[in-house]
Amino acid sequence: MDIGQLRGAVRTVIIVIMENRSFDHVLGHLSQDGSRPEVDGIGPDLLLPAYLNPAGGQGYRPFQIAQDGWLDQDLPHDLASVAKQLAFEQAAQRYAMNGFAQAYLDQGGSRTVDLPPLGFMPRSCVPVSSWFADNFAICDRWFCSLPSSTHPNKLMALAGKSTVDDTGTLIPDQDTLLDWLDTRGIDWRVYHDGFFSFFALMSRYWPWFAGDRFRRFDTLQGDLANPSATAPQVILVEPAYGDSPGERHPNDNHPPLPIGFGEDFLLRVYQALCSAPAAVSSKTVLIVLSDEHGGFWDHVPPHPTPGYTSVTGTRFNTTGPRVPAFVISPLVSPRRVVHDMVFDHTSILQFLAECFAPGGGGYSHEVDARAAFGFNSVSKVLDLAAPRPLPPPPDIALTVPTLLQLNRPIVTAGQRAFAHAIDGVLASQYRQAILAKLPQLHAWDLS
């Protein structure tokens, strides 16, 4: 559809960015079990002994996970580890995609028959993701924007650029999607399931975080269902982050967390969408993706990019690995697989500009450069001229082993970033407003 048709068809875009899972890890089973052979997932050739990740004098290959559960540790996904995982072969000028086992063992991972980064989920472990794939659209050429970790990839999704090339304690001040929307008068709101938002890692957003534009996730369904309220044009929905110290019920899919908590969260997001009046839901596009692969294996090499140089001088000429990405809307056909077009996180920003930018125009010159290079907008996934009825939420009960979540030692860069932000918020002029809004922070204040 052209821009005029698109703007008539789409009134609200909901964006959910989960954490640290690869396409093959979450959706590779669709082709492996024979139910969706059109999906470029895990084929028989990838399970043969011929496909090996060499490490420590042995060869490791992909395996199906028996049941969802806690991992013994996080998986390596920092800048250096990702380069090792992609395994560029200079002589052949190709990425072998077979360094995942070595990166895991180099981090100190346990040497077992089946190494966690090579595991992939069966349908029974990801029933909500599988249901989304069967009822809406998936893109099996959606890559995380940079071959690195959470912070740079999340910033690419939220800004089309990143001031960092790896996850660190501080996120330098930079504008994001929230600024782009606000300066253009485009209505937006953020709903966060945990007590802290990713945006609060940047002090420029503390005034908004203390205000009504940031709301708890449990109010989303009521807000969407309210017939007298107008849904914002852009809604960002955040899970409860495992890196947030003191978070007792994280569900962002960040290892070592089981994926079942994230599956339940995504089901609740869809239930909230279905509660909206048809006049709202029929004009809504829900985009769900993972920010990066999190150290889990994927067999498709990264895609070339027009290049990006970080503030520290790191040059990125490719994306990172593929990640699971769903486009959930009455404007897409069920069981749609888009595998003849390339997407990355900036595809969302292209789409938002097409839908809402006053007077037309793109999101930014960085995003425009990726579009010119061949990265497509989410609008290319929408294939129905008229909306179809949303299928009712599936009746899925998820059983996940639960561990008591206590205050954990702060050891990772992501955890230090959240801890630093919480300390900063509580020392700021917004302290009382934040404590009134998020009383859980009293416990942190006393720790």
C-alpha positions in Angstrom: 0.0 0.0 0.0 1.2 3.6 -0.7 1.8 6.1 2.1 -1.7 7.5 1.9 -3.3 4.1 2.2 -0.9 3.2 5.0 -1.8 6.3 7.0 -5.4 5.4 6.6 -4.9 1.8 7.7 -2.6 2.3 10.7 -3.5 4.4 13.7 -1.4 2.8 16.5 1.9 1.0 16.5 2.9 -1.1 19.6 6.6 -2.1 20.0 7.8 -4.8 22.3 11.6 -5.4 22.5 12.5 -8.6 24.3 16.1 -9.7 25.2 18.8 -12.0 23.9 17.4 -14.8 21.8 18.3 -15.8 18.2 15.9 -16.8 15.4 17.0 -20.4 15.3 16.8 -20.7 19.1 13.2 -19.6 19.2 11.7 -20.3 15.7 14.1 -22.7 14.1 11.8 -25.6 15.2 9.2 -24.5 12.7 11.1 -26.1 9.8 12.9 -28.7 11.9 9.6 -30.4 13.0 8.3 -30.3 9.4 5.3 -28.0 10.2 6.6 -25.0 8.3 9.1 -26.0 5.7 8.9 -22.6 4.1 10.7 -21.1 7.1 14.5 -20.8 6.9 15.0 -22.4 10.2 16.8 -25.6 11.3 17.0 -28.2 8.5 18.3 -31.7 8.6 21.7 -30.7 7.3 22.3 -28.5 10.4 21.7 -31.5 12.8 24.1 -33.8 11.0 27.5 -34.4 12.4 28.9 -32.5 9.5 27.7 -29.2 11.1 30.0 -28.7 14.0 31.1 -25.9 16.3 34.7 -26.8 17.0 35.9 -26.0 20.5 38.5 -27.4 22.8 39.4 -30.2 20.4 35.8 -31.4 20.1 32.9 -30.7 17.8 29.5 -29.6 19.1 26.3 -29.4 17.2 22.7 -28.0 17.6 20.3 -30.0 19.8 16.6 -29.7 20.8 16.1 -28.6 24.4 14.2 -31.1 26.4 12.4 -28.6 28.6 12.5 -24.9 29.4 14.6 -24.1 32.5 17.2 -21.9 34.0 20.7 -21.8 32.5 23.7 -22.0 34.8 24.9 -18.6 33.5 24.4 -15.9 31.0 25.9 -16.6 27.5 28.6 -14.4 26.0 27.4 -11.7 23.7 29.8 -8.8 24.1 31.5 -7.3 21.0 34.5 -9.5 21.1 32.5 -12.7 21.7 30.1 -12.0 18.9 33.0 -11.6 16.5 34.2 -15.0 17.7 30.8 -16.5 17.2 30.4 -15.3 13.6 33.8 -16.8 12.8 34.8 -14.8 9.8 37.1 -16.9 7.5 39.5 -14.5 5.7 40.5 -16.9 3.0 36.9 -17.8 2.0 35.6 -14.2 2.8 32.6 -15.7 4.6 31.2 -16.1 8.1 31.2 -19.7 9.2 28.8 -19.1 12.0 30.4 -21.9 14.1 32.2 -20.1 16.9 29.3 -20.2 19.5 30.7 -23.2 21.4 34.2 -21.7 21.6 32.9 -18.3 22.8 30.9 -20.1 25.5 33.8 -22.2 26.7 36.2 -19.3 26.7 33.8 -17.5 29.0 34.1 -20.4 31.5 31.0 -22.3 30.5 30.5 -25.9 31.6 31.9 -28.5 29.2 28.9 -30.8 28.6 27.7 -33.0 25.7 25.2 -30.3 24.7 26.3 -26.7 25.1 23.6 -24.2 26.0 24.3 -21.7 23.1 23.5 -24.5 20.6 20.2 -25.4 22.0 16.9 -24.7 20.2 13.4 -24.6 21.6 10.7 -27.1 20.6 7.2 -25.8 20.0 6.1 -26.9 23.5 8.6 -24.5 25.1 7.6 -21.5 23.0 3.8 -22.0 22.5 3.0 -18.3 22.3 5.8 -17.5 19.8 4.7 -20.5 17.8 1.1 -19.4 17.9 2.1 -15.9 16.7 4.0 -17.5 13.8 1.0 -19.5 12.8 -1.5 -16.7 13.1 0.5 -13.6 11.9 3.8 -12.8 10.1 7.4 -13.6 10.9 10.5 -12.3 9.1 13.3 -14.8 8.7 15.7 -12.2 7.5 15.4 -9.8 10.4 18.9 -9.1 11.9 19.9 -7.3 15.0 21.5 -4.0 13.8 25.0 -4.5 15.1 27.2 -7.5 15.9 27.3 -6.6 19.6 25.3 -6.6 22.8 22.1 -5.1 24.3 22.7 -1.4 24.7 24.0 -0.6 21.1 21.3 -2.8 19.5 18.5 -1.3 21.7 19.7 2.2 20.8 19.6 1.3 17.1 16.0 0.2 17.5 15.1 3.3 19.5 17.1 5.9 17.7 18.7 4.5 14.5 22.1 5.3 15.9 24.2 4.4 19.0 26.7 6.3 21.0 28.1 3.0 22.4 29.5 -0.1 20.7 29.0 -2.4 23.7 27.0 -2.6 26.9 28.5 -0.5 29.6 27.6 1.1 32.9 26.6 4.5 31.4 24.6 5.3 28.3 25.8 8.7 27.0 23.2 11.3 26.4 21.6 11.0 23.0 18.2 11.6 21.4 15.9 8.6 20.8 12.5 7.9 19.3 10.8 9.6 22.3 12.4 12.9 21.3 11.5 12.4 17.6 7.9 11.7 18.5 7.6 14.5 21.0 9.0 17.2 18.7 6.6 16.2 16.0 3.5 16.2 18.2 3.0 12.4 17.8 1.3 11.0 20.8 3.3 8.2 22.7 3.4 6.3 25.9 5.6 3.7 27.6 4.3 0.8 29.6 6.9 -1.0 31.8 6.2 -4.3 33.5 9.1 -4.1 35.9 9.7 -1.2 38.2 12.3 0.4 35.9 12.4 1.4 32.3 15.3 1.2 29.9 14.8 4.9 29.1 15.5 5.7 32.8 19.2 4.7 32.1 19.4 8.1 30.4 18.9 11.1 32.8 17.3 13.2 30.1 14.2 11.0 30.4 13.8 11.2 34.2 11.2 14.0 34.0 9.0 11.9 31.7 9.7 8.8 33.7 8.3 10.6 36.7 5.2 11.7 34.8 2.1 10.1 33.2 3.6 9.1 29.9 5.3 6.2 31.7 2.8 3.8 33.1 2.8 0.3 34.6 2.1 -2.5 32.2 -0.9 -3.7 34.2 -2.8 -0.6 33.2 -2.3 -1.2 29.4 -5.3 -3.5 28.9 -7.7 -1.1 30.7 -6.3 1.9 28.8 -6.8 0.2 25.4 -10.2 -1.1 26.4 -11.5 2.3 27.5 -13.9 3.4 24.7 -13.7 7.1 25.8 -9.9 7.3 25.6 -7.8 7.7 22.4 -5.0 5.2 22.1 -1.5 6.8 21.6 -0.1 6.6 18.1 3.0 4.9 19.4 3.2 2.6 22.4 6.3 1.0 23.7 5.8 -2.0 26.1 8.8 -3.1 28.2 9.2 -6.4 30.0 10.6 -6.6 33.6 14.3 -6.6 33.1 16.5 -9.3 34.6 19.4 -6.8 34.8 17.4 -4.5 37.0 18.7 -5.2 40.6 15.9 -6.3 43.0 13.5 -7.2 40.2 11.7 -10.2 41.6 9.8 -11.3 38.5 11.8 -10.6 35.4 10.4 -11.8 32.1 12.6 -10.2 29.4 14.0 -13.6 28.2 17.6 -12.6 29.2 19.5 -15.8 30.1 19.8 -17.4 32.5 16.1 -16.8 32.8 13.7 -19.5 31.3 11.9 -18.3 28.2 8.5 -19.3 29.7 8.2 -16.1 31.7 8.7 -14.0 28.5 6.1 -16.2 26.7 3.5 -15.4 29.4 4.3 -11.7 29.1 3.8 -11.7 25.3 0.5 -13.5 25.7 -0.6 -10.8 28.1 0.4 -8.1 25.6 -1.7 -9.8 23.0 -4.6 -10.1 25.4 -4.4 -6.4 26.0 -4.5 -5.7 22.3 -7.6 -8.0 21.9 -9.4 -6.1 24.7 -9.3 -2.9 22.6 -12.4 -1.9 20.6 -12.4 -3.1 17.0 -12.0 0.5 15.8 -8.6 0.5 17.6 -7.4 -3.1 17.1 -8.2 -3.1 13.4 -5.8 -0.2 12.9 -3.0 -1.4 15.2 0.3 -3.1 14.3 2.1 -4.9 17.1 5.8 -5.5 16.5 7.6 -8.0 18.7 11.4 -8.7 18.4 14.5 -9.5 20.4 17.2 -6.9 20.7 20.0 -9.2 19.9 20.9 -13.0 19.8 22.3 -13.1 23.3 25.0 -15.7 22.4 22.5 -18.3 21.0 23.5 -19.9 17.7 22.0 -18.9 14.4 23.0 -20.4 11.0 22.4 -17.4 8.7 25.4 -15.1 8.3 25.1 -11.4 9.1 24.0 -9.1 6.4 26.2 -6.3 5.0 25.3 -2.7 5.9 26.3 0.7 4.6 28.7 0.9 7.6 28.6 2.5 11.0 31.4 3.8 13.1 31.0 4.1 16.9 32.2 6.9 19.0 35.2 4.7 20.0 36.1 4.1 16.4 34.7 0.6 15.9 33.6 0.1 12.4 30.5 -2.1 11.8 30.1 -3.3 8.2 27.5 -6.0 9.0 24.5 -6.6 11.1 24.5 -9.1 14.0 22.8 -12.5 13.8 19.1 -13.0 13.0 16.5 -12.5 15.8 12.9 -13.6 16.1 10.6 -10.8 14.8 6.8 -10.9 14.6 4.4 -8.5 13.0 1.0 -9.0 14.6 -1.9 -7.2 13.1 -5.3 -7.6 11.3 -3.4 -6.2 8.3 -1.2 -9.4 7.8 -2.2 -12.8 6.6 -1.9 -15.8 9.0 1.3 -17.9 8.6 3.0 -15.2 6.6 6.7 -15.7 6.2 8.7 -12.8 4.7 12.1 -14.2 3.6 12.7 -12.4 0.4 13.4 -9.0 2.1 15.9 -7.9 4.7 15.0 -6.1 7.9 16.8 -4.8 10.9 15.8 -2.8 13.9 15.8 0.5 11.9 12.9 -1.0 9.9 10.6 0.0 12.7 11.8 3.6 12.6 11.3 3.7 8.8 7.7 2.4 9.4 7.0 5.0 12.1 8.1 7.8 9.8 5.9 6.5 7.0 2.9 6.3 9.3 3.2 9.5 11.3 5.9 12.0 10.2 4.2 15.3 9.5 4.5 16.2 5.9 6.3 12.9 5.0 10.0 12.4 5.0 12.2 9.9 6.7 13.2 9.3 10.3 16.8 10.3 10.1 19.7 10.3 7.6 21.2 7.2 9.4 17.9 5.3 8.9 17.5 6.6 5.4 21.0 5.2 4.6 20.0 1.8 5.7 16.8 2.0 3.7 18.8 3.0 0.6 21.1 0.0 1.2 18.2 -2.4 1.1 16.8 -2.7 4.6 13.0 -2.7 4.3 10.3 -1.0 6.3 7.8 -3.0 8.4 5.2 -1.7 6.0 6.4 -4.2 3.5 5.1 -7.0 5.7 1.5 -5.7 5.7 -0.2 -7.6 2.9 -3.9 -7.1 3.5 -5.8 -4.1 2.1 -8.6 -4.6 4.6 -8.2 -5.7 8.2 -9.3 -9.2 9.2 -10.7 -10.1 12.6 -8.1 -10.7 15.3 -8.1 -14.3 16.4 -8.9 -14.6 20.1 -6.0 -15.1 22.5 -5.0 -18.7 22.7 -5.7 -20.8 25.8 -2.1 -21.5 26.7 -1.0 -22.4 30.2 2.7 -22.0 30.8 4.6 -24.0 33.5 8.0 -22.7 34.4 10.3 -23.7 37.2 10.5 -20.7 39.6 13.5 -19.7 41.7 13.1 -17.2 44.5 14.4 -13.9 43.2 16.3 -12.0 45.9 18.6 -9.0 45.6 21.4 -10.3 43.5 25.1 -9.2 43.4 25.7 -6.6 40.8 28.3 -8.2 38.5 27.4 -7.5 34.8 27.6 -4.2 32.9 23.9 -4.3 32.3 23.2 -4.6 36.1 25.6 -1.8 36.9 23.9 0.4 34.4 20.5 -0.1 36.1 22.0 0.3 39.5 23.6 3.5 38.5 20.4 4.8 37.1 18.4 3.9 40.2 20.9 5.7 42.4 20.8 8.7 40.1 17.0 8.9 40.0 16.8 8.7 43.8 19.4 11.5 44.2 17.6 13.7 41.7 14.9 16.3 42.0 12.4 13.7 40.8 13.0 11.5 43.9 9.6 12.0 45.6 7.6 11.7 42.4 9.4 8.4 41.5 9.0 6.9 45.0 5.3 7.8 45.0 5.0 6.1 41.6 7.3 3.1 42.3 7.2 2.3 46.0 9.3 -0.8 45.4 12.3 1.6 45.2 12.0 2.3 48.9 13.6 -1.1 49.5 16.5 -0.1 47.2 16.8 3.2 49.0 17.3 1.4 52.3 19.7 -1.3 51.0 
